[in-house]
Amino acid sequence: MKKFFSFATRLVAFAAIAIAVVGCKDNSAPIPEPSLNSILVFNEGNFGSSTAEITGYNPDAKVAVNNVFAPANNGAPLGDSPTHSVVYNDRVYITLSGSGKIYAINPDTYVLEDKITELSSPRYIEILSDTKGYITNLNEGTINIFNPSTSTLTGTISVESPAEQMVVDGNYLYTNLWSYGKNIVKIDTRTDKVVQTLEVGIQPKCLLKDKNGNLWTLCDGGGWDGNPIGFEAPSIVKVTNFEGTMVVGKRYSLPSNFAYGLKMIINRNGDKLYVICGSGVYAMSIDAEEFSSTPMFEIAGTNLYGIAENPYTEELYISDAVDYVQRGTVYRYSNVGVKKDSFQAGICPAVFVF
């Protein structure tokens, strides 16, 4: 609990400094109480330019502060294209795909505490224990094995095309082969060997686990007619995983215009999927017979880019990348589509840490 209190206190302090500098607020107004549910937003920045940054947000005070990393690290930039983050042992690990490294950041101070370098293009990270974790890469069919205690690489697993998201269930790691791929692979974490490969559709770009132990992936269909691995309508695929064997259980067809900008998450209860595309936010029960093309709600005039659920409040955080050049906006909604707040973040807000 101390970690979240400290983080929120820093946000209030940053906000007080900002108010004093611009001089356009009533300085006699009471300072809001610190929040216990403070949030970090990682913004990708412009690709190749090392303009990624972190936005801190206090939902109770409705205060957002941009670029909190550089001031805490002697002006050093965060890097290029953060794509995923996990919290482990009081550190926030963030993959910086365009920079070829992973940073481990103190969530109280934003200070860089450790890093893993010499990576190809790290996308997602999964930590099993103090001595073992996995990293997927966008530009090669290799999963790195690393030791979180020493921040050193300890091995690799070869797969037929670049892996993306990961799910751990018991002694097994599951990952979807997205870029020019068609499969989900199952890896035994005791031997680091692939034990099963299942074809699910063209370019499965995410992997989630529901409350019943089933896997869910969203296939973008290849993106364009002429893709060397094929082109088909996008779909959501349920994969059953009974008695240790993956089987395609059900396929949900998506509208053909959903080929671009698709993102999908599952709620904390593991019984509802959320999908964003264009300006729409769609919801589907894991027991649904078909996917409804009618959005749960829309955010007009937006180019939705990222989505996450706050696991403590079940609120949805949805980002708008606008034109991928100017600063984006983050919207905060209830899980039934009631708007709670919005704030300006950095360029291409993409990753949320609660």
Secondary structure as the mmCIF struct_conf table of DSSP 4:
data_model
#
loop_
_struct_conf.conf_type_id
_struct_conf.id
_struct_conf.beg_label_comp_id
_struct_conf.beg_label_asym_id
_struct_conf.beg_label_seq_id
_struct_conf.end_label_comp_id
_struct_conf.end_label_asym_id
_struct_conf.end_label_seq_id
HELX_RH_AL_P HELX_RH_AL_P1 LYS A 2 VAL A 22
BEND BEND1 LYS A 25 LYS A 25
TURN_TY1_P TURN_TY1_P1 ASN A 27 SER A 28
BEND BEND2 ALA A 29 ALA A 29
HELX_LH_PP_P HELX_LH_PP_P1 PRO A 30 SER A 35
BEND BEND3 LEU A 36 ASN A 37
STRN STRN1 ILE A 39 ASN A 43
BEND BEND4 ASN A 46 ASN A 46
TURN_TY1_P TURN_TY1_P2 PHE A 47 SER A 50
STRN STRN2 GLU A 53 ASN A 58
TURN_TY1_P TURN_TY1_P3 PRO A 59 LYS A 62
STRN STRN3 VAL A 63 VAL A 65
HELX_RH_AL_P HELX_RH_AL_P2 PHE A 69 ALA A 72
TURN_TY1_P TURN_TY1_P4 ASN A 73 GLY A 75
BEND BEND5 ASP A 80 ASP A 80
STRN STRN4 PRO A 82 TYR A 88
TURN_TY1_P TURN_TY1_P5 ASN A 89 ASP A 90
STRN STRN5 ARG A 91 LEU A 96
HELX_RH_3T_P HELX_RH_3T_P1 SER A 97 SER A 99
TURN_TY1_P TURN_TY1_P6 GLY A 100 GLY A 100
STRN STRN6 LYS A 101 ILE A 105
TURN_TY1_P TURN_TY1_P7 PRO A 107 THR A 109
STRN STRN7 LEU A 112 ILE A 116
BEND BEND6 GLU A 118 GLU A 118
BEND BEND7 SER A 120 SER A 120
STRN STRN8 PRO A 122 SER A 129
TURN_TY1_P TURN_TY1_P8 ASP A 130 THR A 131
STRN STRN9 LYS A 132 ASN A 137
BEND BEND8 LEU A 138 GLY A 141
STRN STRN10 THR A 142 ASN A 147
TURN_TY1_P TURN_TY1_P9 PRO A 148 SER A 151
STRN STRN11 THR A 152 SER A 158
BEND BEND9 GLU A 160 SER A 161
STRN STRN12 ALA A 163 ASP A 169
TURN_TY1_P TURN_TY1_P10 GLY A 170 ASN A 171
STRN STRN13 TYR A 172 LEU A 177
TURN_TY1_P TURN_TY1_P11 SER A 179 TYR A 180
STRN STRN14 ASN A 183 ASP A 188
TURN_TY1_P TURN_TY1_P12 THR A 189 ASP A 192
STRN STRN15 LYS A 193 GLU A 199
BEND BEND10 GLY A 201 ILE A 202
STRN STRN16 PRO A 204 PRO A 204
STRN STRN17 LEU A 208 LYS A 209
TURN_TY1_P TURN_TY1_P13 LYS A 211 ASN A 212
BEND BEND11 GLY A 213 GLY A 213
STRN STRN18 LEU A 215 CYS A 219
TURN_TY1_P TURN_TY1_P14 GLY A 221 GLY A 222
BEND BEND12 GLY A 223 TRP A 224
TURN_TY1_P TURN_TY1_P15 ASP A 225 GLY A 226
TURN_TY1_P TURN_TY1_P16 PRO A 228 ILE A 229
STRN STRN19 SER A 235 THR A 240
HELX_RH_3T_P HELX_RH_3T_P2 PHE A 242 GLY A 244
STRN STRN20 VAL A 247 SER A 253
HELX_RH_3T_P HELX_RH_3T_P3 SER A 256 ALA A 259
BEND BEND13 TYR A 260 GLY A 261
STRN STRN21 LYS A 263 ILE A 266
TURN_TY1_P TURN_TY1_P17 ARG A 268 ASN A 269
BEND BEND14 GLY A 270 ASP A 271
STRN STRN22 LYS A 272 CYS A 277
TURN_TY1_P TURN_TY1_P18 GLY A 278 SER A 279
STRN STRN23 GLY A 280 SER A 285
TURN_TY1_P TURN_TY1_P19 ILE A 286 ASP A 287
BEND BEND15 GLU A 289 GLU A 290
BEND BEND16 SER A 293 THR A 294
BEND BEND17 MET A 296 MET A 296
STRN STRN24 PHE A 297 GLU A 298
TURN_TY1_P TURN_TY1_P20 ALA A 300 GLY A 301
STRN STRN25 LEU A 304 GLU A 309
TURN_TY1_P TURN_TY1_P21 PRO A 311 THR A 313
STRN STRN26 LEU A 316 ASP A 320
TURN_TY1_P TURN_TY1_P22 VAL A 322 ASP A 323
BEND BEND18 TYR A 324 GLN A 326
STRN STRN27 ARG A 327 TYR A 333
TURN_TY1_P TURN_TY1_P23 ASN A 335 VAL A 336
BEND BEND19 GLY A 337 GLY A 337
STRN STRN28 LYS A 339 ILE A 347
BEND BEND20 CYS A 348 CYS A 348
STRN STRN29 PRO A 349 VAL A 353
#
